[in-house]
Amino acid sequence: MATNTYHFITHWRIQADLKEIVDIISDAEDLPRWWPSVYLEVRELEGGDSTGVGKRVSLYTKGWLPYTLRWQFRVTESNAPYGFTLEAEGDFVGRGIWTFAGDGPWVNIRYDWQIEAEKPLLKRLSFLLKPLFSVNHRWAMARGEESLRLELARRHSDPMGSGHIPAPPPATPSDPLRWLAFVVSGR
């Protein structure tokens, strides 16, 4: 296996309606609003068919570490409403498979992400820093789960109620010096 090859499987179990989860995760252009810690900018380049197949999206993303990624994906398969497959290119090259399964009032969400990191920094340093880059991915997915729960709470809250739902976690600084100050400050 090449040192810049990664395979991650993420599981989330969230109390929600299957359709609502699918609608939220499938709306790529809305990712920066509810998952801003990772998705800095998202733009749909091509629409897909009625199931989403063929949709092409450009992304500018980051994790906890102070680097950003530019990549695109195209939806290549759909098993709506139970999931879809995307093919990635750019700083990541590979495949991601989202799977959604209803279980009573819960939805089991699985993301199977098999990629090669092509961004020069990641490609050159994976032999040494692969564990750190893997932690970065797990941090990003944990922020996604947290942000999805907050988004669902916002959607289900009474707009006139007194309960305050916090904003989703923001992105960490991309500039290495600002990032270091952020880390040292403990925020």
Rosetta constraint file for C-alpha pairs under 8 A:
AtomPair CA 1 CA 5 HARMONIC 6.67 0.50
AtomPair CA 3 CA 123 HARMONIC 7.81 0.50
AtomPair CA 3 CA 126 HARMONIC 5.69 0.50
AtomPair CA 3 CA 127 HARMONIC 5.22 0.50
AtomPair CA 3 CA 130 HARMONIC 7.62 0.50
AtomPair CA 4 CA 116 HARMONIC 5.46 0.50
AtomPair CA 4 CA 117 HARMONIC 5.34 0.50
AtomPair CA 4 CA 118 HARMONIC 7.59 0.50
AtomPair CA 4 CA 122 HARMONIC 7.04 0.50
AtomPair CA 4 CA 123 HARMONIC 5.31 0.50
AtomPair CA 4 CA 124 HARMONIC 7.91 0.50
AtomPair CA 4 CA 126 HARMONIC 5.30 0.50
AtomPair CA 4 CA 127 HARMONIC 7.17 0.50
AtomPair CA 4 CA 130 HARMONIC 7.68 0.50
AtomPair CA 5 CA 114 HARMONIC 7.59 0.50
AtomPair CA 5 CA 115 HARMONIC 5.83 0.50
AtomPair CA 5 CA 116 HARMONIC 4.35 0.50
AtomPair CA 5 CA 117 HARMONIC 6.45 0.50
AtomPair CA 6 CA 113 HARMONIC 7.84 0.50
AtomPair CA 6 CA 114 HARMONIC 5.82 0.50
AtomPair CA 6 CA 115 HARMONIC 5.35 0.50
AtomPair CA 6 CA 116 HARMONIC 6.08 0.50
AtomPair CA 6 CA 117 HARMONIC 7.54 0.50
AtomPair CA 6 CA 134 HARMONIC 7.94 0.50
AtomPair CA 7 CA 112 HARMONIC 7.43 0.50
AtomPair CA 7 CA 113 HARMONIC 5.68 0.50
AtomPair CA 7 CA 114 HARMONIC 4.41 0.50
AtomPair CA 7 CA 115 HARMONIC 6.47 0.50
AtomPair CA 8 CA 111 HARMONIC 7.84 0.50
AtomPair CA 8 CA 112 HARMONIC 5.95 0.50
AtomPair CA 8 CA 113 HARMONIC 5.17 0.50
AtomPair CA 8 CA 114 HARMONIC 6.50 0.50
AtomPair CA 9 CA 110 HARMONIC 6.97 0.50
AtomPair CA 9 CA 111 HARMONIC 5.61 0.50
AtomPair CA 9 CA 112 HARMONIC 4.55 0.50
AtomPair CA 9 CA 113 HARMONIC 6.31 0.50
AtomPair CA 10 CA 109 HARMONIC 7.99 0.50
AtomPair CA 10 CA 110 HARMONIC 5.57 0.50
AtomPair CA 10 CA 111 HARMONIC 5.07 0.50
AtomPair CA 10 CA 112 HARMONIC 6.59 0.50
AtomPair CA 10 CA 141 HARMONIC 7.33 0.50
AtomPair CA 11 CA 108 HARMONIC 7.17 0.50
AtomPair CA 11 CA 109 HARMONIC 5.65 0.50
AtomPair CA 11 CA 110 HARMONIC 4.63 0.50
AtomPair CA 11 CA 111 HARMONIC 6.64 0.50
AtomPair CA 12 CA 108 HARMONIC 5.94 0.50
AtomPair CA 12 CA 109 HARMONIC 4.98 0.50
AtomPair CA 12 CA 110 HARMONIC 6.47 0.50
AtomPair CA 12 CA 145 HARMONIC 6.70 0.50
AtomPair CA 13 CA 106 HARMONIC 6.62 0.50
AtomPair CA 13 CA 107 HARMONIC 5.71 0.50
AtomPair CA 13 CA 108 HARMONIC 4.58 0.50
AtomPair CA 13 CA 109 HARMONIC 6.11 0.50
AtomPair CA 14 CA 106 HARMONIC 5.47 0.50
AtomPair CA 14 CA 107 HARMONIC 5.33 0.50
AtomPair CA 14 CA 108 HARMONIC 6.60 0.50
AtomPair CA 14 CA 109 HARMONIC 7.80 0.50
AtomPair CA 14 CA 149 HARMONIC 7.35 0.50
AtomPair CA 15 CA 105 HARMONIC 5.67 0.50
AtomPair CA 15 CA 106 HARMONIC 4.14 0.50
AtomPair CA 15 CA 107 HARMONIC 6.14 0.50
AtomPair CA 16 CA 20 HARMONIC 7.09 0.50
AtomPair CA 16 CA 21 HARMONIC 6.94 0.50
AtomPair CA 16 CA 105 HARMONIC 6.04 0.50
AtomPair CA 16 CA 106 HARMONIC 5.47 0.50
AtomPair CA 16 CA 107 HARMONIC 6.16 0.50
AtomPair CA 16 CA 152 HARMONIC 7.66 0.50
AtomPair CA 17 CA 21 HARMONIC 6.44 0.50
AtomPair CA 17 CA 102 HARMONIC 7.65 0.50
AtomPair CA 17 CA 105 HARMONIC 6.76 0.50
AtomPair CA 17 CA 106 HARMONIC 7.06 0.50
AtomPair CA 17 CA 107 HARMONIC 6.93 0.50
AtomPair CA 18 CA 22 HARMONIC 6.23 0.50
AtomPair CA 18 CA 81 HARMONIC 7.83 0.50
AtomPair CA 18 CA 100 HARMONIC 7.20 0.50
AtomPair CA 18 CA 101 HARMONIC 7.24 0.50
AtomPair CA 18 CA 102 HARMONIC 5.76 0.50
AtomPair CA 18 CA 106 HARMONIC 7.85 0.50
AtomPair CA 18 CA 107 HARMONIC 5.92 0.50
AtomPair CA 19 CA 23 HARMONIC 6.01 0.50
AtomPair CA 19 CA 81 HARMONIC 7.00 0.50
AtomPair CA 20 CA 24 HARMONIC 6.21 0.50
AtomPair CA 21 CA 25 HARMONIC 6.18 0.50
AtomPair CA 21 CA 107 HARMONIC 7.78 0.50
AtomPair CA 22 CA 26 HARMONIC 5.73 0.50
AtomPair CA 22 CA 81 HARMONIC 6.60 0.50
AtomPair CA 22 CA 82 HARMONIC 7.89 0.50
AtomPair CA 22 CA 83 HARMONIC 7.76 0.50
AtomPair CA 22 CA 100 HARMONIC 7.45 0.50
AtomPair CA 23 CA 27 HARMONIC 6.20 0.50
AtomPair CA 24 CA 30 HARMONIC 7.86 0.50
AtomPair CA 25 CA 31 HARMONIC 7.68 0.50
AtomPair CA 27 CA 31 HARMONIC 7.04 0.50
AtomPair CA 28 CA 42 HARMONIC 6.81 0.50
AtomPair CA 28 CA 43 HARMONIC 7.82 0.50
AtomPair CA 28 CA 44 HARMONIC 7.51 0.50
AtomPair CA 28 CA 57 HARMONIC 7.48 0.50
AtomPair CA 29 CA 42 HARMONIC 5.30 0.50
AtomPair CA 29 CA 43 HARMONIC 5.88 0.50
AtomPair CA 29 CA 44 HARMONIC 6.60 0.50
AtomPair CA 30 CA 34 HARMONIC 6.87 0.50
AtomPair CA 30 CA 42 HARMONIC 7.85 0.50
AtomPair CA 31 CA 35 HARMONIC 5.34 0.50
AtomPair CA 31 CA 36 HARMONIC 7.00 0.50
AtomPair CA 31 CA 39 HARMONIC 6.02 0.50
AtomPair CA 31 CA 42 HARMONIC 7.25 0.50
AtomPair CA 32 CA 36 HARMONIC 4.56 0.50
AtomPair CA 32 CA 37 HARMONIC 7.99 0.50
AtomPair CA 32 CA 38 HARMONIC 7.56 0.50
AtomPair CA 32 CA 39 HARMONIC 4.72 0.50
AtomPair CA 32 CA 40 HARMONIC 5.53 0.50
AtomPair CA 32 CA 41 HARMONIC 6.12 0.50
AtomPair CA 32 CA 42 HARMONIC 6.93 0.50
AtomPair CA 34 CA 147 HARMONIC 6.06 0.50
AtomPair CA 34 CA 148 HARMONIC 7.06 0.50
AtomPair CA 34 CA 151 HARMONIC 6.21 0.50
AtomPair CA 34 CA 168 HARMONIC 6.32 0.50
AtomPair CA 35 CA 39 HARMONIC 6.08 0.50
AtomPair CA 35 CA 143 HARMONIC 7.34 0.50
AtomPair CA 35 CA 144 HARMONIC 5.92 0.50
AtomPair CA 35 CA 147 HARMONIC 5.55 0.50
AtomPair CA 35 CA 148 HARMONIC 7.39 0.50
AtomPair CA 35 CA 168 HARMONIC 6.57 0.50
AtomPair CA 35 CA 169 HARMONIC 7.54 0.50
AtomPair CA 36 CA 40 HARMONIC 6.03 0.50
AtomPair CA 36 CA 168 HARMONIC 6.96 0.50
AtomPair CA 36 CA 169 HARMONIC 6.84 0.50
AtomPair CA 36 CA 170 HARMONIC 5.46 0.50
AtomPair CA 36 CA 171 HARMONIC 5.97 0.50
AtomPair CA 37 CA 62 HARMONIC 7.44 0.50
AtomPair CA 37 CA 63 HARMONIC 7.06 0.50
AtomPair CA 37 CA 140 HARMONIC 7.39 0.50
AtomPair CA 37 CA 143 HARMONIC 6.86 0.50
AtomPair CA 37 CA 168 HARMONIC 7.65 0.50
AtomPair CA 37 CA 169 HARMONIC 5.65 0.50
AtomPair CA 37 CA 170 HARMONIC 4.41 0.50
AtomPair CA 37 CA 171 HARMONIC 3.61 0.50
AtomPair CA 37 CA 172 HARMONIC 6.82 0.50
AtomPair CA 38 CA 61 HARMONIC 5.30 0.50
AtomPair CA 38 CA 62 HARMONIC 4.95 0.50
AtomPair CA 38 CA 63 HARMONIC 5.53 0.50
AtomPair CA 38 CA 140 HARMONIC 6.21 0.50
AtomPair CA 38 CA 143 HARMONIC 7.87 0.50
AtomPair CA 38 CA 144 HARMONIC 7.87 0.50
AtomPair CA 38 CA 171 HARMONIC 6.19 0.50
AtomPair CA 39 CA 59 HARMONIC 7.29 0.50
AtomPair CA 39 CA 60 HARMONIC 6.40 0.50
AtomPair CA 39 CA 61 HARMONIC 4.71 0.50
AtomPair CA 39 CA 62 HARMONIC 6.80 0.50
AtomPair CA 40 CA 59 HARMONIC 7.78 0.50
AtomPair CA 40 CA 60 HARMONIC 5.60 0.50
AtomPair CA 40 CA 61 HARMONIC 5.38 0.50
AtomPair CA 40 CA 62 HARMONIC 7.37 0.50
AtomPair CA 40 CA 171 HARMONIC 7.81 0.50
AtomPair CA 41 CA 59 HARMONIC 5.85 0.50
AtomPair CA 41 CA 60 HARMONIC 5.03 0.50
AtomPair CA 41 CA 61 HARMONIC 6.98 0.50
AtomPair CA 42 CA 57 HARMONIC 6.99 0.50
AtomPair CA 42 CA 58 HARMONIC 5.73 0.50
AtomPair CA 42 CA 59 HARMONIC 4.59 0.50
AtomPair CA 42 CA 60 HARMONIC 6.38 0.50
AtomPair CA 43 CA 57 HARMONIC 5.71 0.50
AtomPair CA 43 CA 58 HARMONIC 5.18 0.50
AtomPair CA 43 CA 59 HARMONIC 6.58 0.50
AtomPair CA 44 CA 55 HARMONIC 7.50 0.50
AtomPair CA 44 CA 56 HARMONIC 6.07 0.50
AtomPair CA 44 CA 57 HARMONIC 4.37 0.50
AtomPair CA 44 CA 58 HARMONIC 6.26 0.50
AtomPair CA 45 CA 55 HARMONIC 7.58 0.50
AtomPair CA 45 CA 56 HARMONIC 5.33 0.50
AtomPair CA 45 CA 57 HARMONIC 5.30 0.50
AtomPair CA 45 CA 58 HARMONIC 6.65 0.50
AtomPair CA 46 CA 54 HARMONIC 7.38 0.50
AtomPair CA 46 CA 55 HARMONIC 5.30 0.50
AtomPair CA 46 CA 56 HARMONIC 4.93 0.50
AtomPair CA 46 CA 57 HARMONIC 7.01 0.50
AtomPair CA 47 CA 52 HARMONIC 7.39 0.50
AtomPair CA 47 CA 54 HARMONIC 6.73 0.50
AtomPair CA 47 CA 55 HARMONIC 4.54 0.50
AtomPair CA 47 CA 56 HARMONIC 6.64 0.50
AtomPair CA 48 CA 52 HARMONIC 4.53 0.50
AtomPair CA 48 CA 53 HARMONIC 4.98 0.50
AtomPair CA 48 CA 54 HARMONIC 4.26 0.50
AtomPair CA 48 CA 55 HARMONIC 3.83 0.50
AtomPair CA 48 CA 56 HARMONIC 7.39 0.50
AtomPair CA 48 CA 75 HARMONIC 7.79 0.50
AtomPair CA 49 CA 53 HARMONIC 5.44 0.50
AtomPair CA 49 CA 54 HARMONIC 6.44 0.50
AtomPair CA 49 CA 55 HARMONIC 7.38 0.50
AtomPair CA 51 CA 78 HARMONIC 6.19 0.50
AtomPair CA 51 CA 80 HARMONIC 6.46 0.50
AtomPair CA 52 CA 75 HARMONIC 6.53 0.50
AtomPair CA 52 CA 78 HARMONIC 6.88 0.50
AtomPair CA 53 CA 74 HARMONIC 7.74 0.50
AtomPair CA 53 CA 75 HARMONIC 4.97 0.50
AtomPair CA 53 CA 76 HARMONIC 5.40 0.50
AtomPair CA 53 CA 77 HARMONIC 5.77 0.50
AtomPair CA 53 CA 78 HARMONIC 6.24 0.50
AtomPair CA 54 CA 74 HARMONIC 5.99 0.50
AtomPair CA 54 CA 75 HARMONIC 5.31 0.50
AtomPair CA 54 CA 76 HARMONIC 6.13 0.50
AtomPair CA 55 CA 74 HARMONIC 5.51 0.50
AtomPair CA 55 CA 75 HARMONIC 5.42 0.50
AtomPair CA 56 CA 72 HARMONIC 7.04 0.50
AtomPair CA 56 CA 73 HARMONIC 5.66 0.50
AtomPair CA 56 CA 74 HARMONIC 4.30 0.50
AtomPair CA 56 CA 75 HARMONIC 6.66 0.50
AtomPair CA 57 CA 72 HARMONIC 5.41 0.50
AtomPair CA 57 CA 73 HARMONIC 5.39 0.50
AtomPair CA 57 CA 74 HARMONIC 6.44 0.50
AtomPair CA 58 CA 70 HARMONIC 7.59 0.50
AtomPair CA 58 CA 71 HARMONIC 6.04 0.50
AtomPair CA 58 CA 72 HARMONIC 4.35 0.50
AtomPair CA 58 CA 73 HARMONIC 6.74 0.50
AtomPair CA 59 CA 69 HARMONIC 7.88 0.50
AtomPair CA 59 CA 70 HARMONIC 5.75 0.50
AtomPair CA 59 CA 71 HARMONIC 5.38 0.50
AtomPair CA 59 CA 72 HARMONIC 5.76 0.50
AtomPair CA 60 CA 68 HARMONIC 6.95 0.50
AtomPair CA 60 CA 69 HARMONIC 5.66 0.50
AtomPair CA 60 CA 70 HARMONIC 4.69 0.50
AtomPair CA 60 CA 71 HARMONIC 6.69 0.50
AtomPair CA 61 CA 68 HARMONIC 5.61 0.50
AtomPair CA 61 CA 69 HARMONIC 5.15 0.50
AtomPair CA 61 CA 70 HARMONIC 6.55 0.50
AtomPair CA 62 CA 66 HARMONIC 7.64 0.50
AtomPair CA 62 CA 67 HARMONIC 6.29 0.50
AtomPair CA 62 CA 68 HARMONIC 4.56 0.50
AtomPair CA 62 CA 69 HARMONIC 5.99 0.50
AtomPair CA 62 CA 140 HARMONIC 7.97 0.50
AtomPair CA 62 CA 171 HARMONIC 7.57 0.50
AtomPair CA 62 CA 174 HARMONIC 7.92 0.50
AtomPair CA 63 CA 67 HARMONIC 7.58 0.50
AtomPair CA 63 CA 68 HARMONIC 7.54 0.50
AtomPair CA 63 CA 136 HARMONIC 5.74 0.50
AtomPair CA 63 CA 137 HARMONIC 6.63 0.50
AtomPair CA 63 CA 139 HARMONIC 6.98 0.50
AtomPair CA 63 CA 140 HARMONIC 5.24 0.50
AtomPair CA 63 CA 171 HARMONIC 7.51 0.50
AtomPair CA 63 CA 172 HARMONIC 7.52 0.50
AtomPair CA 64 CA 136 HARMONIC 5.69 0.50
AtomPair CA 64 CA 139 HARMONIC 6.63 0.50
AtomPair CA 64 CA 140 HARMONIC 6.87 0.50
AtomPair CA 64 CA 171 HARMONIC 7.52 0.50
AtomPair CA 64 CA 172 HARMONIC 5.91 0.50
AtomPair CA 65 CA 136 HARMONIC 6.43 0.50
AtomPair CA 65 CA 172 HARMONIC 7.58 0.50
AtomPair CA 65 CA 174 HARMONIC 7.64 0.50
AtomPair CA 65 CA 179 HARMONIC 7.81 0.50
AtomPair CA 66 CA 172 HARMONIC 7.28 0.50
AtomPair CA 66 CA 173 HARMONIC 6.28 0.50
AtomPair CA 66 CA 174 HARMONIC 4.36 0.50
AtomPair CA 66 CA 175 HARMONIC 6.08 0.50
AtomPair CA 66 CA 176 HARMONIC 5.47 0.50
AtomPair CA 66 CA 179 HARMONIC 6.11 0.50
AtomPair CA 67 CA 174 HARMONIC 5.55 0.50
AtomPair CA 67 CA 175 HARMONIC 7.67 0.50
AtomPair CA 67 CA 176 HARMONIC 7.93 0.50
AtomPair CA 68 CA 174 HARMONIC 6.81 0.50
AtomPair CA 69 CA 91 HARMONIC 5.91 0.50
AtomPair CA 69 CA 119 HARMONIC 7.39 0.50
AtomPair CA 70 CA 90 HARMONIC 6.33 0.50
AtomPair CA 70 CA 91 HARMONIC 5.71 0.50
AtomPair CA 71 CA 88 HARMONIC 6.91 0.50
AtomPair CA 71 CA 89 HARMONIC 5.69 0.50
AtomPair CA 71 CA 90 HARMONIC 4.32 0.50
AtomPair CA 71 CA 91 HARMONIC 5.39 0.50
AtomPair CA 71 CA 92 HARMONIC 6.26 0.50
AtomPair CA 72 CA 88 HARMONIC 5.64 0.50
AtomPair CA 72 CA 89 HARMONIC 5.44 0.50
AtomPair CA 72 CA 90 HARMONIC 6.27 0.50
AtomPair CA 73 CA 86 HARMONIC 6.00 0.50
AtomPair CA 73 CA 87 HARMONIC 5.32 0.50
AtomPair CA 73 CA 88 HARMONIC 4.32 0.50
AtomPair CA 73 CA 89 HARMONIC 6.33 0.50
AtomPair CA 74 CA 86 HARMONIC 5.37 0.50
AtomPair CA 74 CA 87 HARMONIC 5.37 0.50
AtomPair CA 74 CA 88 HARMONIC 6.71 0.50
AtomPair CA 75 CA 84 HARMONIC 7.01 0.50
AtomPair CA 75 CA 85 HARMONIC 5.76 0.50
AtomPair CA 75 CA 86 HARMONIC 4.26 0.50
AtomPair CA 75 CA 87 HARMONIC 6.47 0.50
AtomPair CA 76 CA 84 HARMONIC 7.66 0.50
AtomPair CA 76 CA 85 HARMONIC 5.68 0.50
AtomPair CA 76 CA 86 HARMONIC 5.45 0.50
AtomPair CA 76 CA 87 HARMONIC 6.63 0.50
AtomPair CA 77 CA 84 HARMONIC 5.50 0.50
AtomPair CA 77 CA 85 HARMONIC 4.99 0.50
AtomPair CA 77 CA 86 HARMONIC 7.09 0.50
AtomPair CA 78 CA 83 HARMONIC 6.17 0.50
AtomPair CA 78 CA 84 HARMONIC 4.29 0.50
AtomPair CA 78 CA 85 HARMONIC 6.42 0.50
AtomPair CA 79 CA 83 HARMONIC 5.14 0.50
AtomPair CA 79 CA 84 HARMONIC 5.74 0.50
AtomPair CA 80 CA 84 HARMONIC 6.93 0.50
AtomPair CA 81 CA 100 HARMONIC 7.44 0.50
AtomPair CA 82 CA 99 HARMONIC 5.72 0.50
AtomPair CA 82 CA 100 HARMONIC 4.74 0.50
AtomPair CA 82 CA 101 HARMONIC 6.23 0.50
AtomPair CA 83 CA 97 HARMONIC 7.28 0.50
AtomPair CA 83 CA 98 HARMONIC 5.10 0.50
AtomPair CA 83 CA 99 HARMONIC 4.28 0.50
AtomPair CA 83 CA 100 HARMONIC 5.54 0.50
AtomPair CA 84 CA 97 HARMONIC 5.94 0.50
AtomPair CA 84 CA 98 HARMONIC 5.45 0.50
AtomPair CA 84 CA 99 HARMONIC 6.78 0.50
AtomPair CA 85 CA 95 HARMONIC 7.11 0.50
AtomPair CA 85 CA 96 HARMONIC 5.75 0.50
AtomPair CA 85 CA 97 HARMONIC 4.43 0.50
AtomPair CA 85 CA 98 HARMONIC 6.34 0.50
AtomPair CA 86 CA 95 HARMONIC 5.66 0.50
AtomPair CA 86 CA 96 HARMONIC 5.22 0.50
AtomPair CA 86 CA 97 HARMONIC 6.40 0.50
AtomPair CA 87 CA 93 HARMONIC 7.47 0.50
AtomPair CA 87 CA 94 HARMONIC 5.73 0.50
AtomPair CA 87 CA 95 HARMONIC 4.54 0.50
AtomPair CA 87 CA 96 HARMONIC 6.49 0.50
AtomPair CA 88 CA 92 HARMONIC 6.08 0.50
AtomPair CA 88 CA 93 HARMONIC 4.93 0.50
AtomPair CA 88 CA 94 HARMONIC 5.10 0.50
AtomPair CA 88 CA 95 HARMONIC 5.86 0.50
AtomPair CA 88 CA 96 HARMONIC 7.60 0.50
AtomPair CA 88 CA 115 HARMONIC 7.98 0.50
AtomPair CA 89 CA 93 HARMONIC 4.32 0.50
AtomPair CA 89 CA 94 HARMONIC 6.80 0.50
AtomPair CA 90 CA 118 HARMONIC 6.96 0.50
AtomPair CA 90 CA 119 HARMONIC 7.67 0.50
AtomPair CA 91 CA 117 HARMONIC 6.06 0.50
AtomPair CA 91 CA 118 HARMONIC 4.76 0.50
AtomPair CA 91 CA 119 HARMONIC 4.46 0.50
AtomPair CA 92 CA 115 HARMONIC 6.12 0.50
AtomPair CA 92 CA 116 HARMONIC 5.82 0.50
AtomPair CA 92 CA 117 HARMONIC 4.87 0.50
AtomPair CA 92 CA 118 HARMONIC 5.60 0.50
AtomPair CA 92 CA 119 HARMONIC 7.13 0.50
AtomPair CA 93 CA 115 HARMONIC 5.36 0.50
AtomPair CA 93 CA 116 HARMONIC 5.26 0.50
AtomPair CA 93 CA 117 HARMONIC 6.61 0.50
AtomPair CA 93 CA 118 HARMONIC 6.90 0.50
AtomPair CA 94 CA 113 HARMONIC 7.71 0.50
AtomPair CA 94 CA 114 HARMONIC 5.66 0.50
AtomPair CA 94 CA 115 HARMONIC 4.15 0.50
AtomPair CA 94 CA 116 HARMONIC 6.21 0.50
AtomPair CA 95 CA 113 HARMONIC 6.00 0.50
AtomPair CA 95 CA 114 HARMONIC 5.39 0.50
AtomPair CA 95 CA 115 HARMONIC 6.24 0.50
AtomPair CA 96 CA 111 HARMONIC 6.81 0.50
AtomPair CA 96 CA 112 HARMONIC 5.52 0.50
AtomPair CA 96 CA 113 HARMONIC 4.35 0.50
AtomPair CA 96 CA 114 HARMONIC 6.29 0.50
AtomPair CA 97 CA 110 HARMONIC 7.84 0.50
AtomPair CA 97 CA 111 HARMONIC 5.59 0.50
AtomPair CA 97 CA 112 HARMONIC 5.07 0.50
AtomPair CA 97 CA 113 HARMONIC 6.53 0.50
AtomPair CA 98 CA 109 HARMONIC 7.23 0.50
AtomPair CA 98 CA 110 HARMONIC 5.80 0.50
AtomPair CA 98 CA 111 HARMONIC 4.67 0.50
AtomPair CA 98 CA 112 HARMONIC 6.67 0.50
AtomPair CA 99 CA 109 HARMONIC 5.74 0.50
AtomPair CA 99 CA 110 HARMONIC 5.09 0.50
AtomPair CA 99 CA 111 HARMONIC 6.46 0.50
AtomPair CA 100 CA 107 HARMONIC 6.56 0.50
AtomPair CA 100 CA 108 HARMONIC 5.78 0.50
AtomPair CA 100 CA 109 HARMONIC 4.79 0.50
AtomPair CA 100 CA 110 HARMONIC 6.63 0.50
AtomPair CA 101 CA 107 HARMONIC 5.54 0.50
AtomPair CA 101 CA 108 HARMONIC 5.12 0.50
AtomPair CA 101 CA 109 HARMONIC 6.62 0.50
AtomPair CA 102 CA 106 HARMONIC 5.97 0.50
AtomPair CA 102 CA 107 HARMONIC 4.51 0.50
AtomPair CA 102 CA 108 HARMONIC 6.33 0.50
AtomPair CA 103 CA 107 HARMONIC 5.73 0.50
AtomPair CA 103 CA 108 HARMONIC 7.07 0.50
AtomPair CA 117 CA 122 HARMONIC 5.94 0.50
AtomPair CA 117 CA 123 HARMONIC 5.59 0.50
AtomPair CA 118 CA 122 HARMONIC 6.75 0.50
AtomPair CA 118 CA 123 HARMONIC 5.38 0.50
AtomPair CA 119 CA 123 HARMONIC 5.88 0.50
AtomPair CA 120 CA 124 HARMONIC 5.86 0.50
AtomPair CA 121 CA 125 HARMONIC 6.03 0.50
AtomPair CA 122 CA 126 HARMONIC 5.48 0.50
AtomPair CA 122 CA 133 HARMONIC 7.90 0.50
AtomPair CA 125 CA 129 HARMONIC 5.75 0.50
AtomPair CA 125 CA 130 HARMONIC 7.46 0.50
AtomPair CA 126 CA 130 HARMONIC 4.53 0.50
AtomPair CA 126 CA 133 HARMONIC 7.57 0.50
AtomPair CA 129 CA 133 HARMONIC 6.21 0.50
AtomPair CA 130 CA 134 HARMONIC 6.01 0.50
AtomPair CA 131 CA 135 HARMONIC 6.24 0.50
AtomPair CA 132 CA 136 HARMONIC 6.24 0.50
AtomPair CA 133 CA 137 HARMONIC 6.46 0.50
AtomPair CA 134 CA 138 HARMONIC 6.38 0.50
AtomPair CA 135 CA 139 HARMONIC 6.07 0.50
AtomPair CA 136 CA 140 HARMONIC 6.28 0.50
AtomPair CA 137 CA 141 HARMONIC 6.30 0.50
AtomPair CA 138 CA 142 HARMONIC 6.09 0.50
AtomPair CA 139 CA 143 HARMONIC 6.28 0.50
AtomPair CA 140 CA 144 HARMONIC 6.29 0.50
AtomPair CA 141 CA 145 HARMONIC 6.32 0.50
AtomPair CA 142 CA 146 HARMONIC 6.26 0.50
AtomPair CA 143 CA 147 HARMONIC 5.89 0.50
AtomPair CA 143 CA 169 HARMONIC 6.95 0.50
AtomPair CA 144 CA 148 HARMONIC 5.95 0.50
AtomPair CA 145 CA 149 HARMONIC 6.28 0.50
AtomPair CA 146 CA 150 HARMONIC 6.35 0.50
AtomPair CA 146 CA 168 HARMONIC 7.54 0.50
AtomPair CA 147 CA 151 HARMONIC 6.06 0.50
AtomPair CA 147 CA 168 HARMONIC 5.18 0.50
AtomPair CA 147 CA 169 HARMONIC 7.04 0.50
AtomPair CA 148 CA 152 HARMONIC 6.20 0.50
AtomPair CA 149 CA 153 HARMONIC 6.22 0.50
AtomPair CA 150 CA 154 HARMONIC 6.15 0.50
AtomPair CA 150 CA 165 HARMONIC 6.97 0.50
AtomPair CA 150 CA 166 HARMONIC 7.35 0.50
AtomPair CA 150 CA 167 HARMONIC 7.56 0.50
AtomPair CA 150 CA 168 HARMONIC 6.65 0.50
AtomPair CA 151 CA 155 HARMONIC 6.21 0.50
AtomPair CA 151 CA 168 HARMONIC 7.96 0.50
AtomPair CA 152 CA 156 HARMONIC 6.19 0.50
AtomPair CA 153 CA 157 HARMONIC 5.90 0.50
AtomPair CA 153 CA 165 HARMONIC 7.11 0.50
AtomPair CA 154 CA 165 HARMONIC 6.48 0.50
AtomPair CA 157 CA 161 HARMONIC 7.34 0.50
AtomPair CA 157 CA 163 HARMONIC 7.85 0.50
AtomPair CA 172 CA 179 HARMONIC 6.62 0.50
AtomPair CA 172 CA 182 HARMONIC 7.61 0.50
AtomPair CA 173 CA 178 HARMONIC 5.92 0.50
AtomPair CA 173 CA 179 HARMONIC 4.85 0.50
AtomPair CA 173 CA 182 HARMONIC 7.41 0.50
AtomPair CA 174 CA 178 HARMONIC 7.45 0.50
AtomPair CA 174 CA 179 HARMONIC 6.41 0.50
AtomPair CA 175 CA 179 HARMONIC 5.93 0.50
AtomPair CA 176 CA 180 HARMONIC 6.06 0.50
AtomPair CA 177 CA 181 HARMONIC 6.30 0.50
AtomPair CA 178 CA 182 HARMONIC 6.10 0.50
AtomPair CA 179 CA 183 HARMONIC 6.16 0.50
AtomPair CA 180 CA 184 HARMONIC 6.07 0.50
AtomPair CA 181 CA 185 HARMONIC 6.02 0.50
AtomPair CA 182 CA 186 HARMONIC 6.53 0.50
AtomPair CA 182 CA 187 HARMONIC 5.99 0.50
AtomPair CA 183 CA 187 HARMONIC 6.44 0.50
